[in-house]
Amino acid sequence: MLTGEIRSQIDAIWNAFWSGGIANPLEVIEQITYLLFTRRLDDAQMLEEAKSKILGQALRNPIYPSGKDPKGRSYDDLRWSRFKNFAPAEMHQVVGEHVFPFLRSMGGDGSTYSHHMKDARFTIPTASLLARVVDLLDHVPMEDRDTKGDIYEYMLGKIAAAGQNGQFRTPRHIIQLMVELTAPTPNDVICDPASGTCGFLVAAGEYLRERHADLLNSHSDREHFHNGMFHGYDFDNTMLRIGSMNMALHGVDNPDIRYKDSLAQDHAGDEEKYSLILANPPFAGSLDYENTAKDLLSIVKTKKTELLFLALFLRLLKPGGRSAVIVPDGVLFGSSKAHKELRRMIVEDQKLDGVISLPSGAFKPYAGVSTAILLFTKTNSGGTDNVWFYDMQADGWSLDDKRQPLLDSTKLGPCPTHAMSEADHIKNNLPDALARWQQRDGSEHERPRTAQSFCVSKADIAAQSYDLSINRYKEVAHEAVEHEPPLEIIAKLKYLDAEIQAGMVELEAMLK
């Protein structure tokens, strides 16, 4: 949890950029990412130097070599701990003319982060702005992993708050719910084929650290966590840099975050590679057949991106692999042949576990479209008996464009730290959805279709052309009304009629 002081420091950095002439929030976070990466490199080298001194050995694989760079500047001057003390004009020259060329050319630590720095651009326009930002960043505590991660998440939140590039951010509490629903394990291989800022991968990593405290004690588990567990694709290089840094600051050493147009490239190398997919892919409408991967069209012939992404997930998952993905409501009830066929495949050939209908304002202010979370397991042999449905009415935040929290922070998200009352549940359904999901093979079968959650048999779904919209199956509860006996009702009507007749006689008499 960030303190008010740290938030104020981040706000000051942000305001410095804005007053210094950089108003695009994506450019701000990109420049901050470069500077944080530079600071991280220096910290890594200082750690290695300390080890070398203690062990009395030569420095192995130094990030900053000895000697001078191609422009004649000492590599030592390119380190954060050195240039942060330079005069503003010299600092601006060193960073622009030496540090950034070094970032672009370095093999670095061989990590995915250095790979994404190859086209790094330095756009901070003035020496005074750079000096102020470096000074502010230098005072932000970056030693603790949780603090580092929270700081970067807070910065990423500012992209969304500025009203730009919100398509790259799924609300954090929705991400956390999806991670809790799928319960990642230390053996999982996790993928987000539309990774953006890597929010799903970060949340999965944090879940594993919290629920499997001894995860990093085993050498094999630690190697898998840092080098083989996390995979993300995106076709926006800025997002790749930001997502990679987000993973780095959350303590994942070398995730596989790489450039890939998920719908336009062959997936032969990734077929049946992943055991868990978490995603909120962009649904841009239609694609040209010419730009669509043939292996996806072999699953479902369509130009609709939302259907192609689902086909992609089926392609990437290994048998037994599970998925939690966000889809627009049209996927649930679309009447085209491709819509029906894809739903039939998920229900009949795989195992559809659950459908959570999200509130229509969950993605405001960027999109008002209604969405749902699909939860399914790849089996290639069926397995759907009953599908669990949940009608989420509230997620803890206002459903208008402002999206303000409706409860104290201790009662937000899927795992609140304080007990929830019935009044709290009305404002935040996430904990209830998670609790009922865990009972989907038990007591949830007994709940009526008038309830907020219930189960529907595969036979009923097949009879409805595999329609997966909750309103197709939800029933409206009718309150029992006690009626008076018919003779009493007739007697009252006669009495009222007599009263009306008497009133008419009196009125006629008055008019005469």
GIURWO-V217111 format. One record per pair of residues at least 12 apart in sequence whose ideal C-beta (glycine too) atoms are under 10 Angstrom apart, sorted by sequence separation. I is the first residue (numbers start at 1). J is the second residue. If there is no record, write none. Layout:
i=(I;I)
j=(J;J)
//
This chain:
i=(16;17;48;63;64;82;83;105;106;156;157;160;192;232;243;245;289;291;296;299;313;331;358;359;375;394;412;416;419;420;445;456;460;461;48;49;62;64;77;104;105;156;208;212;244;289;292;296;298;299;310;357;358;375;394;396;407;411;440;460;14;17;45;48;64;77;103;104;137;190;232;243;244;289;296;297;300;357;358;411;414;416;439;441;456;13;14;17;48;49;63;64;80;83;102;103;104;157;190;232;242;287;288;293;296;299;310;331;356;357;358;396;397;412;413;414;415;416;436;440;45;63;78;83;103;104;153;156;188;209;241;286;287;292;295;296;299;309;356;357;396;407;408;411;412;414;415;436;437;454;456;457;45;46;77;78;100;103;104;208;230;240;262;286;287;295;298;309;310;355;356;372;373;395;396;407;411;413;414;436;453;456;14;44;45;64;102;182;190;239;240;263;285;286;287;293;296;309;354;355;356;372;395;396;406;412;413;414;435;436;452;455;456;13;44;45;80;101;103;153;184;240;262;263;285;286;292;293;296;306;354;355;356;373;395;412;414;415;433;454;44;73;78;79;100;179;184;188;205;239;240;262;284;285;295;306;307;354;355;372;396;406;407;411;414;432;433;454;42;73;77;78;99;100;101;179;183;184;205;208;263;283;284;285;287;306;310;353;354;355;406;407;413;414;432;449;454;10;13;41;42;77;78;100;178;179;182;185;186;230;237;283;284;286;293;306;309;352;353;354;405;406;452;40;41;75;78;99;100;176;179;180;184;185;229;232;233;234;236;264;282;283;305;307;323;332;352;353;405;414;429;451;73;74;78;175;176;179;183;184;205;230;231;232;233;234;235;263;264;271;281;282;283;304;306;307;351;352;353;429;449;450;451;73;78;97;174;175;178;179;182;183;186;204;205;226;227;230;231;232;233;234;235;268;281;283;306;332;351;352;449;450;71;72;73;96;168;170;175;177;178;179;185;186;204;225;226;227;228;229;230;231;232;233;234;235;264;265;267;283;304;350;351;449;450;451;71;75;95;96;167;168;169;170;172;175;176;179;180;184;185;225;226;227;228;229;230;231;233;234;235;264;265;266;268;281;282;304;307;311;323;350;351;425;448;449;450;69;70;73;78;96;168;169;171;175;176;179;183;184;186;201;202;225;226;227;228;232;233;234;235;263;264;265;266;267;281;306;314;327;329;346;350;351;396;449;450;69;73;95;167;168;170;174;175;179;186;201;226;227;231;233;235;263;264;266;267;280;281;307;322;324;329;347;349;350;351;398;448;68;69;71;92;169;170;172;176;185;186;200;201;223;225;235;261;263;265;266;279;304;308;323;324;326;346;349;350;351;353;362;394;397;45;70;71;96;165;168;172;176;180;201;222;223;262;265;279;281;307;311;314;319;320;322;329;343;346;349;350;351;352;353;368;394;396;397;69;70;92;95;165;186;198;200;233;261;264;277;281;302;304;307;310;314;324;326;346;349;350;351;352;354;355;356;357;358;359;362;393;394;395;396;46;69;92;170;263;279;306;310;313;317;349;350;351;352;353;354;355;356;357;358;359;361;362;364;368;393;394;395;396;45;46;92;93;96;186;187;198;262;279;302;304;307;308;311;348;349;350;351;352;353;354;355;356;357;358;359;361;364;393;394;395;396;45;46;70;92;95;186;189;195;197;216;277;302;303;304;307;310;314;347;348;349;352;353;354;355;356;357;358;359;362;364;365;366;394;395;396;42;43;45;69;91;92;94;186;188;195;196;198;277;301;302;306;307;310;314;326;347;348;351;352;354;355;356;357;359;361;364;365;392;393;394;41;42;43;89;90;92;93;160;187;195;197;233;277;279;300;301;302;326;347;358;361;362;364;365;392;41;42;43;64;88;89;92;159;186;191;192;193;194;195;196;300;304;332;346;359;361;364;365;391;392;395;41;42;63;88;89;91;92;95;186;189;190;191;192;193;194;195;231;274;277;300;302;328;330;332;360;361;364;390;38;39;40;42;87;88;91;156;189;190;191;192;193;194;196;277;301;302;329;330;331;332;347;359;361;363;392;38;39;42;65;86;88;89;90;156;188;189;190;191;192;193;194;195;198;202;209;276;300;328;329;330;331;346;362;392;38;39;42;64;88;89;92;156;187;188;189;190;191;192;194;197;198;201;205;209;231;263;270;272;273;274;275;276;299;300;328;329;332;361;390;391;37;63;88;91;156;186;196;197;231;262;272;273;274;275;283;299;328;329;331;390;36;63;87;88;153;195;196;198;199;202;206;264;271;272;273;274;275;277;278;279;280;281;283;327;328;390;35;38;39;63;86;152;184;194;195;197;198;201;202;205;206;263;267;270;271;272;273;275;276;277;278;279;280;281;283;300;326;327;38;61;63;88;153;156;196;197;198;201;205;229;231;233;262;263;270;271;272;275;276;277;278;279;280;281;299;326;327;390;83;84;88;196;197;198;199;202;203;205;229;232;262;268;271;272;274;275;276;277;278;279;280;283;325;326;327;390;61;86;195;197;198;202;204;263;267;273;274;275;276;277;278;279;283;325;326;388;35;61;85;153;195;197;198;201;202;263;267;272;274;324;325;388;84;152;196;197;198;202;205;262;324;325;390;63;83;84;192;195;201;262;323;324;325;388;389;195;198;323;324;388;84;85;149;202;322;323;387;388;80;84;198;201;262;322;323;386;390;201;321;322;323;386;389;149;201;321;322;385;388;38;80;81;149;198;320;321;388;41;80;319;320;321;386;198;317;319;320;386;388;393;35;146;195;317;318;319;320;373;389;391;392;34;38;41;48;145;313;317;319;390;391;392;38;41;195;314;316;317;319;375;389;390;391;146;195;313;315;317;389;390;391;35;38;44;45;145;310;314;389;390;34;38;41;44;190;191;192;195;313;375;388;389;34;37;168;194;310;314;388;389;41;44;189;193;195;387;388;389;41;168;194;386;387;388;34;40;193;194;386;387;168;192;193;359;385;386;387;37;40;165;168;358;386;387;41;204;385;386;40;41;165;356;384;385;386;387;165;168;193;204;356;384;385;386;387;168;203;358;383;386;37;41;200;382;37;165;193;200;201;356;384;200;384;392;37;38;191;199;200;233;354;389;391;33;37;200;389;390;391;193;199;356;387;389;38;191;192;354;389;33;34;37;159;191;195;196;233;280;354;389;391;33;189;190;191;192;193;195;196;283;353;389;189;190;191;192;193;194;196;231;389;34;156;188;189;190;191;192;193;194;195;196;283;354;387;33;34;35;155;156;188;189;190;191;192;194;353;34;187;188;189;190;191;192;193;194;283;353;31;34;35;156;192;194;30;31;34;152;155;156;185;354;30;31;155;184;185;280;31;184;30;31;152;153;183;280;27;152;155;182;184;374;28;35;39;152;182;27;28;38;152;153;182;372;27;149;152;153;179;181;356;372;31;35;39;148;149;151;152;372;24;31;35;38;39;43;149;150;179;277;354;370;43;148;149;150;178;22;32;36;39;148;149;178;277;354;355;21;22;31;35;40;147;148;149;178;21;22;35;39;146;148;175;275;20;21;32;36;145;146;274;20;21;28;32;145;146;175;20;36;145;174;272;352;355;17;22;142;145;351;16;20;21;40;170;272;20;170;171;352;19;20;170;348;22;169;347;357;16;17;20;36;168;357;16;19;20;167;348;355;357;16;168;347;348;352;355;356;357;16;17;36;111;167;194;347;355;16;17;36;111;167;193;352;15;16;167;344;357;112;119;194;343;344;348;355;13;14;16;32;33;36;118;119;193;343;347;12;13;16;32;112;193;346;12;13;15;116;120;344;345;347;13;14;33;116;119;191;193;343;344;346;13;29;32;116;118;193;343;12;13;116;117;200;342;343;11;115;116;191;200;340;341;343;10;13;29;115;116;191;339;340;9;10;12;13;28;29;113;116;117;339;340;9;12;112;113;116;117;339;29;112;115;116;189;339;9;10;25;28;29;114;191;335;9;25;28;112;113;190;194;333;9;112;113;189;191;193;333;335;6;25;26;111;188;192;333;334;5;6;25;28;113;188;332;333;334;5;6;24;25;112;113;332;333;334;5;25;26;29;111;112;332;333;25;111;331;332;3;24;25;26;184;331;332;333;23;25;26;183;329;330;332;333;14;24;25;112;113;182;329;332;6;10;14;23;24;111;112;113;116;181;182;327;329;9;10;13;26;111;112;113;115;116;182;329;7;11;111;112;115;116;181;2;3;6;7;10;14;18;109;110;111;112;113;115;180;1;2;6;10;13;109;112;178;179;1;111;112;178;3;7;10;11;14;177;178;2;6;10;14;178;1;2;175;2;175;2;174;170;29;182;181;181;181;178;177;177;174;174;171;174;173;174;171;170;171;181;170;171;182;169;181;178;167;177;166;169;174;178;166;168;166;167;174;166;167;165;166;163;164;163;37;33;40;160;210;160;30;34;37;30;33;37;40;207;29;30;33;36;40;26;32;33;27;30;33;34;37;26;29;30;33;36;37;26;29;32;33;36;30;33;177;26;29;33;29;174;177;174;173;173;174;171;173;171;171;171;173;180;181;180;179;180;176;177;178;176;177;163;175;176;177;173;174;175;176;172;173;174;172;173;161;173;160;180;180;177;181;177;180;181;176;177;180;173;183;174;177;181;173;177;180;181;176;180;177;1)
j=(28;29;60;75;76;94;95;117;118;168;169;172;204;244;255;257;301;303;308;311;325;343;370;371;387;406;424;428;431;432;457;468;472;473;61;62;75;77;90;117;118;169;221;225;257;302;305;309;311;312;323;370;371;388;407;409;420;424;453;473;28;31;59;62;78;91;117;118;151;204;246;257;258;303;310;311;314;371;372;425;428;430;453;455;470;28;29;32;63;64;78;79;95;98;117;118;119;172;205;247;257;302;303;308;311;314;325;346;371;372;373;411;412;427;428;429;430;431;451;455;61;79;94;99;119;120;169;172;204;225;257;302;303;308;311;312;315;325;372;373;412;423;424;427;428;430;431;452;453;470;472;473;62;63;94;95;117;120;121;225;247;257;279;303;304;312;315;326;327;372;373;389;390;412;413;424;428;430;431;453;470;473;32;62;63;82;120;200;208;257;258;281;303;304;305;311;314;327;372;373;374;390;413;414;424;430;431;432;453;454;470;473;474;32;63;64;99;120;122;172;203;259;281;282;304;305;311;312;315;325;373;374;375;392;414;431;433;434;452;473;64;93;98;99;120;199;204;208;225;259;260;282;304;305;315;326;327;374;375;392;416;426;427;431;434;452;453;474;63;94;98;99;120;121;122;200;204;205;226;229;284;304;305;306;308;327;331;374;375;376;427;428;434;435;453;470;475;32;35;63;64;99;100;122;200;201;204;207;208;252;259;305;306;308;315;328;331;374;375;376;427;428;474;63;64;98;101;122;123;199;202;203;207;208;252;255;256;257;259;287;305;306;328;330;346;355;375;376;428;437;452;474;97;98;102;199;200;203;207;208;229;254;255;256;257;258;259;287;288;295;305;306;307;328;330;331;375;376;377;453;473;474;475;98;103;122;199;200;203;204;207;208;211;229;230;251;252;255;256;257;258;259;260;293;306;308;331;357;376;377;474;475;97;98;99;122;194;196;201;203;204;205;211;212;230;251;252;253;254;255;256;257;258;259;260;261;290;291;293;309;330;376;377;475;476;477;98;102;122;123;194;195;196;197;199;202;203;206;207;211;212;252;253;254;255;256;257;258;260;261;262;291;292;293;295;308;309;331;334;338;350;377;378;452;475;476;477;97;98;101;106;124;196;197;199;203;204;207;211;212;214;229;230;253;254;255;256;260;261;262;263;291;292;293;294;295;309;334;342;355;357;374;378;379;424;477;478;98;102;124;196;197;199;203;204;208;215;230;255;256;260;262;264;292;293;295;296;309;310;336;351;353;358;376;378;379;380;427;477;98;99;101;122;199;200;202;206;215;216;230;231;253;255;265;291;293;295;296;309;334;338;353;354;356;376;379;380;381;383;392;424;427;76;101;102;127;196;199;203;207;211;232;253;254;293;296;310;312;338;342;345;350;351;353;360;374;377;380;381;382;383;384;399;425;427;428;101;102;124;127;197;218;230;232;265;293;296;309;313;334;336;339;342;346;356;358;378;381;382;383;384;386;387;388;389;390;391;394;425;426;427;428;79;102;125;203;296;312;339;343;346;350;382;383;384;385;386;387;388;389;390;391;392;394;395;397;401;426;427;428;429;79;80;126;127;130;220;221;232;296;313;336;338;341;342;345;382;383;384;385;386;387;388;389;390;391;392;393;395;398;427;428;429;430;80;81;105;127;130;221;224;230;232;251;312;337;338;339;342;345;349;382;383;384;387;388;389;390;391;392;393;394;397;399;400;401;429;430;431;78;79;81;105;127;128;130;222;224;231;232;234;313;337;338;342;343;346;350;362;383;384;387;388;390;391;392;393;395;397;400;401;428;429;430;78;79;80;126;127;129;130;197;224;232;234;270;314;316;337;338;339;363;384;395;398;399;401;402;429;79;80;81;102;126;127;130;197;224;229;230;231;232;233;234;338;342;370;384;397;399;402;403;429;430;433;80;81;102;127;128;130;131;134;225;228;229;230;231;232;233;234;270;313;316;339;341;367;369;371;399;400;403;429;78;79;80;82;127;128;131;196;229;230;231;232;233;234;236;317;341;342;369;370;371;372;387;399;401;403;432;79;80;83;106;127;129;130;131;197;229;230;231;232;233;234;235;236;239;243;250;317;341;369;370;371;372;387;403;433;80;81;84;106;130;131;134;198;229;230;231;232;233;234;236;239;240;243;247;251;273;305;312;314;315;316;317;318;341;342;370;371;374;403;432;433;80;106;131;134;199;229;239;240;274;305;315;316;317;318;326;342;371;372;374;433;80;107;131;132;197;239;240;242;243;246;250;308;315;316;317;318;319;321;322;323;324;325;327;371;372;434;80;83;84;108;131;197;229;239;240;242;243;246;247;250;251;308;312;315;316;317;318;320;321;322;323;324;325;326;328;345;371;372;84;107;109;134;199;202;242;243;244;247;251;275;277;279;308;309;316;317;318;321;322;323;324;325;326;327;345;372;373;436;130;131;135;243;244;245;246;249;250;252;276;279;309;315;318;319;321;322;323;324;325;326;327;330;372;373;374;437;109;134;243;245;246;250;252;311;315;321;322;323;324;325;326;327;331;373;374;436;84;110;134;202;244;246;247;250;251;312;316;321;323;373;374;437;134;202;246;247;248;252;255;312;374;375;440;114;134;135;243;246;252;313;374;375;376;439;440;247;250;375;376;440;137;138;202;255;375;376;440;441;134;138;252;255;316;376;377;440;444;256;376;377;378;441;444;205;257;377;378;441;444;95;137;138;206;255;377;378;445;99;138;377;378;379;444;257;376;378;379;445;447;452;95;206;255;377;378;379;380;433;449;451;452;95;99;102;109;206;374;378;380;451;452;453;100;103;257;376;378;379;381;437;451;452;453;209;258;376;378;380;452;453;454;99;102;108;109;209;374;378;453;454;99;103;106;109;255;256;257;260;378;440;453;454;100;103;234;260;376;380;454;455;108;111;256;260;262;454;455;456;109;236;262;454;455;456;103;109;262;263;455;456;238;262;263;429;455;456;457;108;111;236;239;429;457;458;113;276;457;458;113;114;238;429;457;458;459;460;239;242;267;278;430;458;459;460;461;243;278;433;458;461;113;117;276;458;114;242;270;277;278;433;461;278;462;470;116;117;270;278;279;312;433;468;470;113;117;280;469;470;471;274;280;437;468;470;120;273;274;436;471;116;117;120;242;274;278;279;316;363;437;472;474;117;273;274;275;276;277;279;280;367;437;473;274;275;276;277;278;279;281;316;474;120;242;274;275;276;277;278;279;280;281;282;369;440;473;120;121;122;242;243;275;276;277;278;279;281;440;122;275;276;277;278;279;280;281;282;371;441;120;123;124;245;281;283;120;121;124;242;245;246;275;444;121;122;246;275;276;371;123;276;123;124;245;246;276;373;121;246;249;276;278;468;123;130;134;247;277;123;124;134;248;249;278;468;124;246;249;250;276;278;453;469;129;133;137;246;247;249;250;470;123;130;134;137;138;142;248;249;278;376;453;469;143;248;249;250;278;123;133;137;140;249;250;279;378;455;456;123;124;133;137;142;249;250;251;280;124;125;138;142;249;251;278;378;124;125;136;140;249;250;378;125;126;133;137;250;251;280;126;142;251;280;378;458;461;124;129;249;252;458;124;128;129;148;278;380;129;279;280;461;129;130;280;458;133;280;458;468;128;129;132;148;280;469;129;132;133;280;461;468;470;130;282;461;462;466;469;470;471;131;132;151;226;282;309;462;470;132;133;152;227;283;309;468;132;133;284;461;474;230;237;312;461;462;466;473;132;133;135;151;152;155;237;238;312;462;466;132;133;136;152;232;313;466;133;134;136;237;241;465;466;468;135;136;155;238;241;313;315;465;466;468;136;152;155;239;241;316;466;136;137;240;241;324;466;467;136;240;241;316;325;465;466;468;136;139;155;241;242;317;465;466;136;137;139;140;155;156;240;243;244;466;467;137;140;240;241;244;245;467;158;241;244;245;318;468;139;140;155;158;159;244;321;465;140;156;159;243;244;321;325;464;141;244;245;321;323;325;465;467;139;158;159;244;321;325;466;467;139;140;159;162;247;322;466;467;468;140;141;159;160;247;248;467;468;469;141;161;162;165;247;248;468;469;162;248;468;469;141;162;163;164;322;469;470;471;162;164;165;322;468;469;471;472;154;164;165;252;253;322;469;472;147;151;155;164;165;252;253;254;257;322;323;468;470;151;152;155;168;253;254;255;257;258;324;471;150;154;254;255;258;259;324;146;147;150;151;154;158;162;253;254;255;256;257;259;324;146;147;151;155;158;254;257;323;324;147;257;258;324;150;154;157;158;161;324;325;150;154;158;162;326;150;151;324;153;326;154;326;326;197;353;353;354;356;356;356;358;356;358;358;362;362;363;362;362;363;373;363;364;375;363;375;373;363;373;363;366;371;375;364;366;365;366;373;366;367;366;367;365;366;366;241;238;245;365;415;366;237;241;244;238;241;245;248;415;238;239;242;245;249;236;242;243;238;241;244;245;248;238;241;242;245;248;249;239;242;245;246;249;245;248;392;242;245;249;246;392;395;395;395;396;397;395;397;396;397;403;405;413;414;414;414;415;412;413;414;413;414;401;413;414;415;412;413;414;415;412;413;414;413;414;403;415;403;430;431;429;433;430;433;434;430;431;434;428;438;430;433;437;430;434;437;438;434;438;437;409)
//
